[in-house]
Amino acid sequence: MTRRRLRGRLTPYWLALPGWLWLLIFFVIPTLVMLSLSTQSGSIETGFRQTFDVANYSQTWSQFHVQFIRSIVYGLIATVLCLTIGYPVAYWIAFRGGARKSSLLFLILLPFFVSFVIRTQSWNFILADNGLLLTPLKSGHLVPQDFHILATSTAVVGGLAYNFLPFMILPVYVALERIDPALLEASADLYASRTAAFLRVVFPLSLPGVFAGVLLTFVPAASDYVNASILGGAKTTMIGNIIQTEYFTNLEYNKAAALSFILMAALLIGVFAYARALGTEDVFEVAAG
C-alpha cells in the first residue's frame, strides 16, 4: 500500500521529467555557457579564457546603447500597433464571427505557412522605390519622385507589426471567447451602454489575453533582426543585428554573449514592470476564474 502511494505521488514528477530535461539541456546549460562566455577574454585566434571580465558589459553598452534603445522603442511601437489592430479583429471574430470563426482564424494563421524571411522579403518588393506600392503613386504624382519607405523606421516597425500581429490576436481572441454572453445581457438589463459594457465587463475580462499578447509580441519584436536587415538600413539597425554581426562576422563571442544578456535583462525588467503596472495577481485571478 505504501509503495502504491509513493508511486502515485511520484507519477506527476515522472511525467514532467522529459520537459524538465528538455529545459535543462536546451535552455539552462546553454544559458550558463553563454553567461560564462560573456565574462571571458581573448579572441578566436588566441582562444577565450575565463577572466571574469565584467567590463565586457560596460564596453558593449557604451558602444551599442543606441541600438538597444532603438530596439526597445521599435518593439514598443510595434506592440502598440498590434494591440490597436489586433484587439478589434479578435473582438469581431469572438462576438461576430459566428460559424466562420475557424475559417477566420485560419486566414490569420495562413501566413505562418510561409517562411518568416520570405514574408518579410515580400514586403521588400512591395515597398521598393519602383515596387507595387510606390510606382503608381509616383506615376500619379501623389508622392515625390525621391520618396522612399525602405531603409526607414516606418518600414522596420511596419514589418515587425505585420509579422507579429497573430501573436496578439490569438491570445486576445481566446480571452474574449471565454466571456459568458450572459454577462453582456446582464449589463444591458442594468441599462449599461455598449461602451460602458465594454469598459466595465469585456475589457477587464480580456486582460489575461492582452497581457499574454503584449508579452508574445514585444519580446520577439524587440530582439528581432530579420526585419531590420531586410527592410531597414544603417540608421535602423537593431540590437539583434549587432549580436548577429558580433557572433558570426566579427567572431567576438564574449561581446555577443554580453550583449545577449544585457538584452535579456532589459526585457525581463520591462516584463516585470509591465506585469506589476497591470496587476499580475488580478490578471491571473481573472484567467483562473
ZAMAR-837509 format. One record per residue (C-alpha): residue in three letters; x, y, z. Coordinates in steps of 0.1 Angstrom, whole numbers, padded with zeros to 4 digits, always signed. Example, Ala and Ser with C-alpha at 12.3 -4.5 7.8 and 13.67 -1.06 7.14 Angstrom:
# residues 2
Ala+0123-0045+0078 Ser+0137-0011+0071 
***
This chain:
# residues 289
Met+0000+0000+0000 Thr+0028+0023+0009 Arg+0046+0016-0023 Arg+0015+0023-0043 Arg+0010+0056-0026 Leu+0046+0065-0032 Arg+0043+0056-0069 Gly+0011+0077-0072 Arg+0029+0107-0056 Leu+0059+0103-0079 Thr+0039+0098-0111 Pro+0034+0136-0118 Tyr+0072+0142-0114 Trp+0080+0113-0138 Leu+0056+0128-0164 Ala+0072+0162-0160 Leu+0107+0148-0162 Pro+0110+0149-0201 Gly+0100+0186-0200 Trp+0125+0194-0173 Leu+0153+0176-0191 Trp+0144+0195-0223 Leu+0147+0228-0205 Leu+0179+0217-0188 Ile+0197+0206-0219 Phe+0184+0232-0244 Phe+0180+0263-0221 Val+0197+0261-0187 Ile+0230+0247-0199 Pro+0233+0269-0230 Thr+0224+0299-0208 Leu+0251+0291-0183 Val+0277+0286-0211 Met+0268+0320-0225 Leu+0270+0336-0191 Ser+0305+0321-0187 Leu+0315+0332-0222 Ser+0303+0368-0215 Thr+0330+0373-0189 Gln+0358+0357-0208 Ser+0387+0374-0226 Gly+0406+0366-0257 Ser+0399+0362-0294 Ile+0392+0335-0319 Glu+0429+0333-0328 Thr+0443+0330-0292 Gly+0413+0314-0277 Phe+0389+0325-0250 Arg+0397+0321-0213 Gln+0377+0328-0182 Thr+0389+0360-0166 Phe+0356+0372-0151 Asp+0359+0404-0172 Val+0327+0422-0164 Ala+0340+0451-0184 Asn+0325+0434-0215 Tyr+0291+0445-0203 Ser+0300+0482-0198 Gln+0320+0483-0231 Thr+0293+0468-0252 Trp+0266+0490-0236 Ser+0286+0522-0242 Gln+0293+0511-0278 Phe+0258+0499-0287 His+0234+0516-0263 Val+0218+0535-0293 Gln+0208+0502-0309 Phe+0195+0489-0275 Ile+0172+0519-0271 Arg+0161+0518-0307 Ser+0152+0481-0304 Ile+0131+0488-0273 Val+0113+0517-0289 Tyr+0106+0498-0321 Gly+0093+0468-0301 Leu+0070+0491-0281 Ile+0056+0509-0311 Ala+0051+0476-0330 Thr+0033+0461-0299 Val+0010+0491-0296 Leu+0002+0488-0333 Cys-0005+0451-0329 Leu-0028+0458-0300 Thr-0046+0486-0317 Ile-0052+0465-0348 Gly-0054+0431-0333 Tyr-0079+0437-0304 Pro-0108+0449-0327 Val-0101+0419-0350 Ala-0102+0394-0321 Tyr-0133+0411-0308 Trp-0151+0409-0341 Ile-0142+0372-0346 Ala-0152+0363-0310 Phe-0186+0381-0310 Arg-0195+0384-0346 Gly-0177+0356-0363 Gly-0204+0330-0358 Ala-0199+0298-0377 Arg-0169+0313-0396 Lys-0147+0317-0366 Ser-0125+0287-0375 Ser-0121+0300-0411 Leu-0112+0335-0400 Leu-0086+0322-0375 Phe-0072+0300-0403 Leu-0068+0331-0425 Ile-0049+0348-0397 Leu-0026+0318-0393 Leu-0022+0313-0430 Pro+0009+0335-0434 Phe+0027+0313-0409 Phe+0027+0285-0435 Val+0053+0307-0454 Ser+0088+0313-0441 Phe+0093+0343-0419 Val+0121+0356-0441 Ile+0101+0351-0473 Arg+0071+0370-0458 Thr+0094+0399-0449 Gln+0112+0398-0482 Ser+0079+0401-0500 Trp+0074+0435-0483 Asn+0108+0445-0496 Phe+0094+0441-0532 Ile+0061+0458-0523 Leu+0078+0488-0506 Ala+0107+0492-0531 Asp+0111+0526-0548 Asn+0099+0510-0580 Gly+0076+0485-0563 Leu+0039+0477-0564 Leu+0030+0505-0540 Leu+0052+0535-0549 Thr+0052+0531-0587 Pro+0016+0540-0592 Leu+0018+0567-0565 Lys+0048+0583-0582 Ser+0033+0580-0617 Gly+0002+0598-0604 His+0024+0625-0588 Leu+0008+0617-0554 Val+0042+0615-0538 Pro+0076+0630-0547 Gln+0098+0610-0571 Asp+0125+0607-0544 Phe+0101+0594-0518 His+0110+0561-0503 Ile+0099+0538-0475 Leu+0126+0512-0473 Ala+0156+0518-0450 Thr+0133+0539-0427 Ser+0120+0533-0392 Thr+0085+0531-0407 Ala+0094+0501-0428 Val+0110+0483-0399 Val+0082+0489-0374 Gly+0056+0481-0401 Gly+0074+0448-0408 Leu+0075+0440-0371 Ala+0038+0447-0366 Tyr+0029+0426-0396 Asn+0049+0396-0387 Phe+0039+0395-0350 Leu+0002+0406-0353 Pro-0011+0370-0350 Phe+0008+0367-0316 Met-0015+0395-0304 Ile-0048+0384-0320 Leu-0048+0348-0309 Pro-0044+0352-0271 Val-0069+0381-0270 Tyr-0094+0361-0290 Val-0091+0332-0266 Ala-0097+0355-0236 Leu-0127+0371-0254 Glu-0141+0337-0264 Arg-0143+0327-0227 Ile-0165+0356-0218 Asp-0200+0344-0209 Pro-0226+0362-0232 Ala-0249+0363-0202 Leu-0227+0389-0186 Leu-0233+0412-0216 Glu-0270+0405-0214 Ala-0270+0413-0176 Ser-0252+0446-0183 Ala-0278+0455-0209 Asp-0305+0447-0184 Leu-0288+0471-0160 Tyr-0291+0499-0187 Ala-0254+0499-0194 Ser-0245+0513-0228 Arg-0223+0493-0252 Thr-0193+0515-0243 Ala-0199+0510-0206 Ala-0203+0473-0210 Phe-0171+0471-0229 Leu-0151+0492-0205 Arg-0165+0475-0173 Val-0171+0439-0184 Val-0154+0429-0217 Phe-0121+0447-0215 Pro-0113+0437-0178 Leu-0121+0401-0185 Ser-0099+0401-0216 Leu-0069+0415-0197 Pro-0053+0380-0195 Gly-0053+0378-0233 Val-0039+0413-0236 Phe-0012+0405-0210 Ala-0001+0374-0229 Gly-0004+0391-0263 Val+0018+0420-0253 Leu+0045+0397-0240 Leu+0043+0374-0270 Thr+0046+0404-0293 Phe+0071+0427-0275 Val+0098+0402-0266 Pro+0104+0388-0301 Ala+0098+0422-0317 Ala+0125+0439-0296 Ser+0150+0412-0302 Asp+0143+0407-0339 Tyr+0169+0413-0366 Val+0153+0400-0398 Asn+0130+0430-0404 Ala+0158+0455-0398 Ser+0181+0435-0421 Ile+0157+0433-0450 Leu+0135+0464-0446 Gly+0159+0487-0428 Gly+0192+0505-0433 Ala+0223+0516-0415 Lys+0202+0540-0394 Thr+0176+0515-0383 Thr+0200+0487-0370 Met+0186+0469-0341 Ile+0205+0451-0313 Gly+0197+0417-0329 Asn+0217+0427-0359 Ile+0246+0438-0338 Ile+0246+0404-0319 Gln+0245+0385-0352 Thr+0274+0406-0366 Glu+0295+0402-0335 Tyr+0290+0365-0333 Phe+0291+0354-0370 Thr+0312+0381-0387 Asn+0335+0396-0360 Leu+0337+0363-0341 Glu+0336+0383-0308 Tyr+0318+0356-0289 Asn+0323+0372-0255 Lys+0309+0405-0266 Ala+0279+0389-0284 Ala+0271+0369-0252 Ala+0273+0401-0231 Leu+0250+0419-0255 Ser+0226+0390-0253 Phe+0225+0391-0215 Ile+0220+0428-0214 Leu+0191+0424-0239 Met+0177+0396-0217 Ala+0179+0417-0186 Ala+0163+0447-0202 Leu+0134+0426-0215 Leu+0129+0409-0181 Ile+0129+0442-0163 Gly+0103+0455-0188 Val+0082+0424-0184 Phe+0082+0426-0146 Ala+0074+0463-0146 Tyr+0046+0458-0171 Ala+0032+0429-0150 Arg+0033+0450-0118 Ala+0017+0480-0135 Leu-0011+0459-0150 Gly-0017+0440-0118 Thr-0005+0405-0123 Glu-0024+0390-0094 Asp-0057+0404-0107 Val-0049+0392-0143 Phe-0042+0357-0132 Glu-0072+0356-0109 Val-0094+0366-0139 Ala-0077+0340-0160 Ala-0082+0313-0135 Gly-0118+0322-0130 
***
